[in-house]
Amino acid sequence: MNQTYNPYDNVLKVVEDAASILGYTESDIEAIKYPERELKVSIPVRMDDGTTHVFEGYRIQHSTSRGPAKGGIRFHPAVNIDEVRALSAWMTFKCAVVNIPYGGGKGGVVCDPSKLSENEIRAITRRYTAAIAPLIGPEQDIPAPDVGTNAGVMGWMMDTYSMLKGHCIHGVVTGKPIELGGALGRNEATGRGVMFTTKNILSRLNIPVKGTTVAIQGMGNVGSITAKLLDKEGMKVVAVSDVSGAIYNPGGLNIPEILKYLSKDRRNLLENYEEEGMNRISNSELLELDVTVLVPAALENQINSDNADRIRAKVIVEAANGPTTSQADEILEKKGITVVPDILANAGGVVVSYFEWVQNIQSVMWTEEAVNEKLKNIMDPAFEAVWNIADSKHTTLRTGAYLIAVKRVVEAKAARAIWP
């Protein structure tokens, strides 16, 4: 695999392809090819052993043409500026394709949470929040959880920002604990959106939900919730994986037991899990299993030019951001594999983050049932719109999603014009 791969190049290619179909000139899309703001910060932290370590962090706002920047905070050793830049752009188009009034942003800190204590993670969070505080706020830029972060981290961010401002500001982040203004249903929102999207694509392809085989790469928040919900819908989850490897059972895995085991301790990994009839396979082997649905729910660039020709799934539903490279997309299209793109499939998280933000602003609380119903009422029409435009233009679903998203961003940019 090419180690010089830049995910932002992937973003630009898809945007340019969509712009060409829409008939836009280079000048029409020039401004959205560049992030509006990029901040790099140093985060000195006193570690538990008394030493000082300086971590590197970023916050990038790709676009605020349609509203405040919106996007998660990632704590991961592989975080770098090109990755954060790409993730911020994907957020711009994700918000546009589901038509919520946000632009795109993203943040990250280069660290490995699995090797840090809770005190160290909290110290990193607070110092990072203080460093990016000039850029964020309920009307400017609203962070949320991502890989390596969770509701607890968002609570610390909210508290730090509030302390700096001198009063409680719930709406500065989403994905918070319920006690701090979080939304009911937010924790499951991305996975629930993936479930809605999976059912929608199977319906369009006339594939029954019951008994359909699924492989899920990644058992973090999104992958585990997706596994739980697809299993509850009657689909047969035959393989799942985490950083320690993958497990496979052609007869179907016991998803409730796996989730129970993983939730007991954050250090529990699949490499130590056992159940009757399962086999251990590698992450790469999981991607190449002969299943109906493959759900990549890990990191970027997992399906690429090196392995795309060995993918055997009929449908790929992208729960992760950017799991498929543009070169792989071309190979998969030739093989007749349907790919439901990330900016549509995993938009459930940002949709319910939007609901949380609205509730914070209005000082109201919706029931979980209401949140889930509102989520479905956004995800289903968004899927239909993408399917219909892709069908009418004879393009892939990814291109269809970008036709809708790029048009909305370009039109917003044009309506505001360039200042001064």
C-alpha positions, 0 to 999 in steps of 0.5 A: 500500500502506498504510504504517501497516500493523502486522504485529502487528495481523495476528497478533492477528486470526488468533489471535482468529479461531482462538480464536473457532472454538475457543470461547475467551473473551476472557479465555482469550486475553488474556495471549497477546496481549501480549509478556512482555518487550520490550527496546530497546538502544543499540549504540555502535560505533566504525566503520572510519573512526574515527567512533562510530555508535549503532545501535538494537536489540531483543529481544522475548520474546512467550511462555515458557509452553511453554519458553524463548523461541526466535527469530532475530536480524535485521540489516536497515535496516527493523527496527522494534519492531512487526516484531520484536513480530510476529516473536516472536509468530509464533515462539510459534505456529510452535513450538507447531504443530510441538510443540517445547518452546519459546516465541517470541522475536525480535531485531533491529538497525537496520542494513544489513549490505551497507554494513558491513565484517566488523569493523563487523558483528562489533562490532555483534554483540558489543555487541548480545549484551552488551546483551541478555545478561541476557535470553538463555541456554540455559534462557531465550531462544535466538537464531538467524540470520535475515535479514542474519545467519548462522552466523558472527554466531551464533559471535560471539554465542556467544563474547561470551556465553561470555566474559561468563559465564566459560566456554563455553556452546554452547547459548545460540544455534543456527545456529552453525558446526559447529566451535562445536556447530552441527548438521549440516543446520541451514543447509538446514533451513528450505528443506528444511522448505519442500520437504517442505511443498511436496511434501505440499501438492502430494500433497494437491491431486493435483498431480505434483511433476515439472515443476511450475512454481515462482516464488521471491521472495527468494534469501537462505538460505531462498529459495536452499536452497528453489530448490536442493531443489525443483529437485533434486526435479524441479520447474521453477523459472522465476523467482527474485529478490533485492533487485536484481530478478527473472529469469524463464525459462518453460523453467526457470532453471539453478538450480545455476549461479545458486547458484554465481554468488551464492555466489562473492561476497556482493555478487553480485546477480541484476542482473548474472547472465546465462543464455540464455533469461532475461528480467528482471522486477520483484519485483512481476511475479514475484509475479503470474506464472502458476505452480503454486507461488509461494514468497515467501521475502523479507520481510513484507507482500509479498502484500497488498490491493493485489496479491492479486487479481493473484496467479495461482499455484495454491498459495502456500507461505510460506517468509518470515515474514508475507508475506501480510496478513490482507486478502490472505488473504481475497482469495486464499481467494475466488480459490481459492488454497491458502496454506500458512502460514509458521508451518507451512511455514518451521518446519524452521529452528526444528525443527533449531535445537531438535535443535542445542540438544538436542545441545548440552545432551547433548554429542552429535552426530547425523549429517546423515542423522539430522537430516534424517530427524528433521526429516521425521518432525516436518514431515510429521505437523504438515502432516497435522494442520493439513490434517485440522483445516482440512478438518474445520472447513472453514477455511483452512490458516492458520486450521487451523495457528492452531487447533492452535497457539493451543490448545497455548499457551492450554492451557500458560498455563492449566496454569501459571496466572497468577502470583502 
